[in-house]
Amino acid sequence: MIPWLTDQFNHRELDAAAEALAAAAKVLAAAAKVLAAVTGSVDIGSSDTGIHTFQCYPLSVREQAGYFFGMLRADCSTDYLLIVSVVSNNEMKAEDVLAQFEGTRFSAGARSCLLCPASQANYTALSGIFPWIKPSPTGKNTSFGTGDRLGLASPGHIAAFRNSGTVPILAQQSKRELQLTGRSYGEVIRSAGWAVFASGFTRPWGADGDHLKYAEDIADALEQGCTMITADLSEHLFFNTSAMSAGEKAAAYEALDPRYRKRIEKEYSGIIRVDPELTLEFNREVLTDIALTYYAAVEHAARLYREAERQMDGSTFDFEISIDETDAPTSPEAHYFTARELEHMGIVFTSLAPRFVGEFQKGIDYIGNRETFSRDFSRHAIIAGALGYKISVHSSSDKFSVYPSIAKRARGPYHVKTSGTNWLTALEVIALEDPEFFRELLTFAYTVYGTASSYYHVTPDLHLAADTSLLKDSELLRVFENPTDRQVLHIAYGEIFSRPSLKHRLYTLLETHIMRYWDRLAAHIGKHLALLNFSLKRADLGLYQAKRTGRNRVCCK
């Protein structure tokens, strides 16, 4: 018997249109059952044996332009858009809106149907009917970035955000992540967009071209649909002033444009009161160090911004400044100087990420004194609030110990960026469902650590790796409590994806147990949101809500 999930369509979160949508879901179910019966004679790009099972995303069903639209999952791995005529004997004429879609036509009783692959062309057509499946800028709203390296995580993310007051950046990847995963920005955005439709998530969401350093990469990201650019200025920050003599500094400073020096000496002189709670002090030595460190970075930011403006041609976009990819913390004076200079260059930026004190390393909690961080964050948040943009906190996955301080001391809206923790959650599912394969992946991660660590700043003590030979299969989740193992696994994704056999086994296992992945991911991201006081209630998937016993058991666990 084909396991359908439409019996759970009357979910408590649905609005007043639930009754009509439930009726639509019944039509979709009937159409898909007909399709299953004739699948041997219908070419829909499935395997030689055809599709055996279908499931419906209950919250996806919508009625528009004389048709019902809904998402199906076939054989626990491939998503399809199913379009069914509301009125019987609708012939789907060429002039119809559905001429925009590519797919396989068939009949379910007297109703005309079209089964469409989750392709770029169909996503574009669907977004013309339901614009909310496209990303949009977040502006001054508080936002939270969730990088999805697998292209499977968005339903779990959406579940966490469903009752949260923040705007999710569901499509967020750096150029480095794209290279290591073999994906494009178009694929990342399309994956998130289909999940948005499947989830019935009609609120705004964003797409971030993360940590981009070059104009051509920004043009590419925006052309493919990103609504946010994170401009990484790290290659243009000059932090060698500490190694320079006083004479060398003076000479370097005198080499700067005289008009520039005259202006900044006037604007950044003496005591500057940013806020009743924060005053900054600029003397000649402080100004010289900051100008030498940030002058080229601001110039580069202007070049990147002009390219983004050219590409967007008047359309709105979010532009974030990243000066956090350094070893030295950003002083409040440097932050203030950089922000004011960016404004002087005509750069309209939405948010800025300074380098905070302590360590924000990948996949583990904050390293450092939390009280010191709290004071440091407060000063940076005051500057951002006074100058009118969002303070941004990068590499924020699993920084649970400092989230309360961020929530308490933020002055207005802010942005939090996470990524790799979603990958670690996927590996938790691997450990639960196939312990032997997880042990293999962990061993492999340590084997390739030397290569993988060249891409990320992590400092695990490899002598503290867990001895998994002492752990029973049922105890393997304890590995994820070990900071060393977390970091080694966190950065190994690119090397794992470069081995086709490992990548195939990993995806197959996750797709088979996708519900478990989404459940765990919703809870994990939900923990982040709750500690940040993002008005989170219980994370609830609202997807695949089938009974897990008896004849209604679903194959996607």
C-alpha positions in Angstrom: 0.0 0.0 0.0 1.3 3.4 -0.9 1.9 5.4 2.3 0.2 8.8 2.0 0.4 11.6 4.5 -2.6 13.7 3.6 -4.6 12.3 6.5 -2.6 14.7 8.6 -3.4 17.7 6.4 -5.6 19.4 9.0 -2.6 20.4 11.0 -3.2 22.8 13.9 -0.9 25.4 12.4 -3.0 25.8 9.2 -5.1 29.0 8.7 -8.8 29.4 7.9 -8.3 27.9 4.5 -7.5 24.5 6.0 -10.8 23.0 4.8 -10.3 24.0 1.2 -6.7 22.9 1.3 -7.7 19.5 2.8 -10.0 19.0 -0.1 -7.2 19.9 -2.5 -4.9 17.4 -0.8 -7.5 14.6 -1.4 -7.4 15.5 -5.1 -3.6 15.4 -5.1 -3.7 12.0 -3.3 -6.0 10.6 -5.9 -4.0 12.0 -8.8 -0.7 10.5 -7.4 -2.4 7.1 -6.8 -3.4 7.0 -10.5 0.2 8.0 -11.4 1.6 5.2 -9.3 -0.7 2.7 -11.0 0.5 3.7 -14.5 4.1 4.5 -13.6 5.4 1.7 -15.7 4.1 3.4 -18.8 4.9 7.0 -17.8 8.4 8.3 -18.3 9.1 10.7 -15.3 12.9 10.1 -15.1 12.6 7.5 -12.5 14.7 4.3 -12.2 14.0 1.3 -14.5 11.7 -0.3 -11.9 9.6 2.9 -11.7 8.4 4.8 -8.6 7.0 2.6 -5.9 5.9 5.0 -3.2 4.7 8.6 -2.9 4.3 11.0 0.0 2.7 14.4 0.1 4.0 17.5 1.9 0.6 18.4 3.5 1.4 22.1 4.0 2.5 22.6 0.4 -1.0 22.4 -1.2 -2.2 25.7 -2.7 -5.0 26.6 -5.0 -4.3 29.3 -7.6 -5.3 30.1 -11.2 -7.7 27.1 -11.4 -5.2 24.5 -10.3 -4.1 22.8 -7.1 -0.3 22.8 -6.6 1.4 20.4 -4.2 4.8 18.8 -3.5 5.3 15.0 -3.5 8.3 12.9 -2.5 8.9 9.8 -4.6 10.7 6.8 -3.1 12.1 8.9 -0.2 14.6 10.7 -2.4 13.2 12.8 -5.2 10.8 15.8 -5.0 8.2 16.6 -7.6 5.6 19.3 -8.1 2.2 17.9 -8.9 -0.4 20.2 -10.5 -4.0 19.1 -10.7 -6.9 21.0 -12.3 -9.6 22.2 -9.9 -12.3 21.7 -12.5 -12.8 18.4 -14.2 -12.0 18.1 -17.9 -9.6 21.1 -17.9 -7.4 20.3 -20.9 -4.4 22.5 -19.8 -4.4 24.4 -23.1 -1.2 25.8 -24.4 -2.2 29.4 -23.6 -2.7 28.3 -20.0 -0.3 29.5 -17.2 0.9 25.9 -17.0 2.5 26.1 -20.3 5.4 27.6 -18.4 6.0 24.3 -16.6 7.9 21.2 -17.9 6.7 17.8 -16.9 4.6 14.7 -17.7 0.9 15.0 -18.3 -1.6 12.3 -17.2 -5.2 12.1 -16.0 -6.7 11.3 -12.6 -10.3 10.4 -13.4 -11.7 13.5 -15.1 -8.9 15.8 -13.9 -5.9 16.9 -15.9 -2.6 16.5 -14.1 1.0 17.6 -14.6 4.0 16.0 -12.7 7.0 18.3 -12.7 10.6 17.7 -11.7 12.0 20.1 -9.1 14.1 21.8 -11.9 15.3 25.4 -12.2 12.7 26.1 -15.0 9.9 24.8 -12.8 11.1 26.7 -9.8 11.2 29.9 -11.9 7.6 29.3 -13.2 6.3 28.5 -9.7 7.9 31.6 -8.2 5.9 33.6 -10.7 2.7 32.3 -9.2 3.9 32.2 -5.6 6.5 34.9 -5.2 7.2 34.0 -1.5 9.3 31.0 -2.6 12.0 33.4 -3.8 14.5 35.0 -1.4 14.3 38.7 -0.5 16.5 41.2 1.4 16.1 41.2 5.1 16.9 44.9 5.6 16.9 46.1 9.2 15.2 43.0 10.5 17.0 40.6 12.9 18.2 37.6 10.9 19.8 34.2 11.3 21.9 32.4 8.7 21.8 28.7 8.3 24.2 27.2 5.8 23.1 23.9 4.2 26.0 22.1 2.7 23.9 19.0 1.8 20.9 20.6 0.2 18.7 18.6 2.5 18.4 20.7 5.6 16.0 23.5 4.8 12.8 21.8 6.0 14.4 21.3 9.4 15.5 24.9 9.5 12.1 26.1 8.5 10.5 24.0 11.3 12.7 25.8 13.8 11.9 29.3 12.4 8.1 28.7 12.0 7.4 30.2 15.4 10.4 32.5 15.6 10.4 36.3 15.1 13.6 36.4 13.1 14.1 36.2 9.3 16.0 33.1 8.2 18.8 33.2 5.6 18.0 29.7 4.4 20.4 29.8 1.4 23.9 30.7 2.7 27.1 29.4 1.3 30.6 30.8 0.9 32.7 30.4 -2.3 34.8 27.9 -0.4 31.8 25.8 0.5 30.6 25.8 -3.1 33.9 24.6 -4.3 34.1 21.8 -1.7 30.6 20.6 -2.3 30.5 21.0 -6.0 27.3 23.2 -6.0 26.4 26.6 -7.4 24.4 29.5 -5.8 21.5 28.6 -8.2 21.4 25.1 -6.8 21.6 26.3 -3.2 18.8 28.8 -3.7 16.6 26.4 -5.6 17.0 23.8 -2.9 15.9 26.2 -0.2 13.1 27.6 -2.4 11.5 24.2 -3.1 11.7 23.5 0.7 9.9 26.8 1.4 7.1 25.8 -0.9 6.9 22.3 0.5 6.7 23.7 4.0 4.1 26.3 3.2 6.4 28.9 4.6 5.1 32.2 3.3 7.3 34.6 5.4 10.4 36.4 4.0 13.7 34.5 3.8 17.1 35.4 2.4 20.0 34.1 0.3 23.6 35.0 1.3 26.6 34.9 -1.0 28.9 34.5 2.0 32.5 35.7 2.5 33.0 36.8 -1.1 36.3 38.6 -1.8 36.2 39.3 -5.5 33.9 41.4 -7.7 33.4 38.5 -10.2 32.2 36.2 -7.4 29.7 38.9 -6.2 28.4 39.4 -9.7 27.9 35.6 -10.0 26.1 35.3 -6.7 23.7 38.1 -7.4 23.1 37.0 -11.0 22.1 33.5 -9.6 19.6 35.0 -7.1 21.4 35.9 -3.9 19.8 38.8 -2.0 22.6 39.4 0.4 26.4 39.7 -0.1 28.9 39.3 2.7 32.0 41.2 1.5 35.1 39.6 3.0 37.8 42.3 3.4 40.4 40.1 5.1 42.9 40.1 2.2 43.1 43.9 2.3 43.5 44.4 6.1 47.0 45.4 7.1 47.9 44.1 10.5 51.7 44.5 10.4 51.8 47.9 12.1 52.8 46.2 15.4 56.0 45.0 13.7 56.8 48.5 12.4 59.0 51.1 14.1 57.6 54.5 14.8 59.5 55.9 11.9 58.2 53.3 9.5 54.7 53.9 10.6 55.1 57.7 10.2 56.5 57.2 6.7 53.7 54.9 5.7 51.1 57.3 7.0 52.7 60.2 5.2 52.5 58.3 2.0 48.7 58.3 2.2 46.8 60.9 0.2 47.2 64.3 1.9 43.6 65.1 1.5 42.6 61.8 3.1 44.9 62.4 6.0 43.6 66.0 6.5 40.0 64.8 6.5 40.4 61.9 9.0 42.6 64.0 11.3 39.7 66.4 11.5 36.9 63.8 11.9 38.7 61.4 14.3 40.3 63.6 16.9 40.1 63.5 20.6 37.1 62.2 22.5 34.1 61.0 20.4 30.9 60.3 22.4 29.0 57.6 20.4 26.4 57.0 23.1 25.9 58.0 26.7 27.4 54.6 27.6 30.4 54.7 25.1 33.1 57.2 24.4 36.1 56.6 22.1 39.5 58.3 22.2 41.5 58.9 19.1 45.1 60.2 19.4 47.6 60.5 16.6 49.1 57.0 17.3 45.7 55.3 17.4 44.6 57.0 14.2 47.8 56.1 12.4 47.5 52.4 13.2 43.8 52.3 12.3 44.2 54.2 9.0 47.1 52.0 7.9 45.2 48.8 8.8 41.8 49.7 7.3 42.5 52.1 4.4 42.9 49.5 1.7 40.0 47.4 3.1 37.6 50.3 2.8 38.8 51.0 -0.7 38.2 47.4 -1.7 34.8 47.4 0.0 33.8 50.3 -2.3 34.9 48.3 -5.4 32.8 45.3 -4.3 29.8 47.5 -3.5 30.0 49.2 -6.9 30.0 45.9 -8.6 26.9 44.8 -6.6 25.2 48.0 -7.5 25.9 47.5 -11.1 24.7 44.0 -11.1 21.4 44.8 -9.2 20.7 47.9 -11.3 18.6 49.7 -8.8 17.1 46.6 -7.0 17.5 46.3 -3.3 20.0 44.0 -1.7 21.7 43.4 1.7 25.4 44.2 1.9 27.3 43.0 4.9 30.9 44.0 5.7 33.1 41.3 7.2 36.3 42.3 9.0 36.2 39.3 11.3 38.6 36.9 9.5 41.7 38.0 11.3 43.7 37.1 14.4 43.5 40.5 16.0 40.2 41.6 17.6 38.6 44.8 16.2 38.9 47.7 18.6 35.8 49.9 19.1 37.8 52.8 17.6 38.6 50.7 14.5 35.0 49.6 14.2 33.7 53.2 14.4 36.4 54.4 11.9 35.6 51.7 9.4 31.9 52.2 9.5 32.2 55.9 9.1 34.6 55.6 6.3 32.3 53.1 4.5 29.6 55.7 4.8 31.9 58.3 3.5 32.5 56.1 0.4 28.7 56.0 -0.2 28.4 52.3 0.8 25.0 51.4 2.1 25.6 48.4 4.2 23.1 46.4 6.2 25.4 44.8 8.7 29.0 44.6 9.9 30.9 41.7 11.5 33.8 42.8 13.6 36.3 40.4 15.1 35.3 40.0 18.7 37.6 39.0 21.6 38.1 35.4 22.3 37.7 32.6 19.8 34.7 31.8 17.6 36.0 28.5 16.2 34.0 26.1 14.0 31.4 23.8 15.6 32.2 24.3 19.3 31.3 26.7 22.0 33.0 30.1 22.6 36.6 30.0 23.8 37.4 32.8 26.2 36.2 34.8 29.1 32.4 35.3 28.7 32.3 38.5 30.8 35.1 40.0 28.7 33.2 39.0 25.5 29.9 40.5 26.9 31.6 43.9 27.5 33.3 43.8 24.1 30.1 42.8 22.3 28.2 45.6 24.1 30.6 48.3 22.8 30.4 47.0 19.2 26.6 46.7 19.4 26.4 50.3 20.7 28.3 51.5 17.7 26.2 49.6 15.2 23.0 50.8 16.9 24.1 54.4 16.9 25.2 54.4 13.2 22.1 52.5 12.1 23.1 49.0 10.9 23.0 45.5 12.3 25.9 44.0 14.3 26.7 40.6 12.9 28.2 37.6 14.7 30.0 35.1 12.4 31.0 31.4 13.1 28.2 31.3 15.6 27.3 27.6 15.5 27.0 26.2 19.0 28.2 29.3 20.8 25.5 28.6 23.4 27.4 30.1 26.4 27.4 33.6 24.9 24.0 33.7 23.2 22.3 35.2 26.3 24.8 38.1 26.3 24.2 38.7 22.6 20.5 38.7 23.1 20.7 41.0 26.1 23.3 43.5 24.8 22.3 43.9 21.2 21.1 47.4 20.4 18.3 46.8 17.9 18.3 44.2 15.1 21.3 42.0 14.6 22.5 39.1 12.4 23.8 35.7 13.5 25.6 33.4 11.1 25.8 29.6 11.5 26.7 26.8 9.0 28.6 23.7 9.8 26.5 22.6 12.8 23.9 21.4 10.3 26.5 19.1 8.8 27.3 17.7 12.3 23.6 17.1 12.9 23.6 15.0 9.7 26.5 13.0 11.0 24.6 12.4 14.2 21.9 10.7 12.2 24.6 8.6 10.4 25.9 7.5 13.9 22.4 6.5 15.0 21.3 4.7 11.8 24.6 3.1 10.6 27.2 3.0 13.4 29.7 1.1 11.3 29.6 3.7 8.5 30.0 6.5 11.0 33.1 4.9 12.5 34.4 4.7 9.0 33.7 8.4 8.4 35.3 9.5 11.7 38.5 7.5 10.9 38.6 9.1 7.4 38.1 12.6 8.9 41.2 12.2 11.0 43.1 10.8 8.0 42.4 13.9 5.9 42.6 16.4 8.8 45.9 17.9 7.4 44.2 18.8 4.1 40.9 19.9 5.6 42.4 22.1 8.2 44.0 24.3 5.5 40.6 25.6 4.8 39.5 26.6 8.3 40.9 28.0 11.5 40.5 25.3 14.1 42.8 24.3 16.9 41.7 20.8 18.2 44.1 18.9 20.4 44.3 15.6 18.4 45.5 13.8 21.5 42.1 14.2 23.0 40.2 12.4 20.2 37.6 9.9 21.5 38.6 6.3 21.5 35.6 4.9 19.7 36.8 1.3 20.3 35.6 1.8 23.9 32.2 3.0 22.8 29.2 0.8 22.0 27.3 1.6 18.9 24.5 3.1 21.2 27.1 5.4 22.7 28.5 7.0 19.6 26.7 10.3 20.0 29.2 10.9 22.8 31.7 11.7 20.1 29.8 14.9 19.4 30.3 16.0 23.0 34.1 16.0 22.3 35.3 19.4 20.9 38.2 17.7 19.1 36.0 15.2 17.3 33.5 17.9 16.5 36.0 20.1 14.8 37.7 17.3 12.9 34.3 16.1 11.6 33.2 19.7 10.9 35.9 20.5 8.4 36.0 17.1 6.7 32.9 17.5 4.6 34.8 18.6 1.4 37.1 15.6 1.6 34.2 13.3 2.2 32.3 14.7 -0.8 35.3 14.3 -3.0 35.0 10.5 -2.6 32.0 9.5 -4.7 31.4 6.2 -2.8 31.3 8.0 0.6 29.1 10.8 -0.7 26.7 8.4 -2.3 26.3 6.2 0.9 25.9 9.3 3.0 23.2 10.8 0.9 21.3 7.5 0.5 21.3 7.0 4.3 20.2 10.5 5.0 17.4 10.5 2.4 16.1 7.2 3.8 16.0 8.7 7.3 15.3 12.3 6.4 12.6 12.8 8.9 15.0 11.9 11.7 17.4 14.5 10.3 14.8 17.2 10.2 13.6 16.4 13.7 17.0 16.7 15.2 17.9 19.7 13.1 14.7 21.6 14.1 15.5 20.9 17.8 19.2 21.9 17.4 18.6 25.1 15.6 15.7 25.7 17.9 18.1 25.7 20.8 20.1 28.4 19.1 17.0 30.5 18.6 15.7 30.0 22.1 18.9 31.1 23.7 18.9 34.2 21.5 15.4 35.0 22.7 13.9 34.8 19.2 10.4 34.2 20.6 10.7 30.5 19.8 7.9 28.1 20.7 8.1 24.4 20.2 9.8 23.6 16.8 7.2 21.7 14.8 8.0 20.3 11.3 4.5 20.3 9.9 5.9 18.0 7.3 5.6 14.3 6.9 3.3 14.2 10.0 2.3 10.6 9.5 1.8 8.0 12.2 4.9 5.9 12.5 3.3 2.6 13.4 1.1 0.0 11.6 0.1 0.5 8.0 0.8 4.2 8.0 4.5 3.8 8.6 6.5 6.0 6.2 9.7 4.9 4.6 11.3 8.3 5.2 11.9 7.9 9.0 
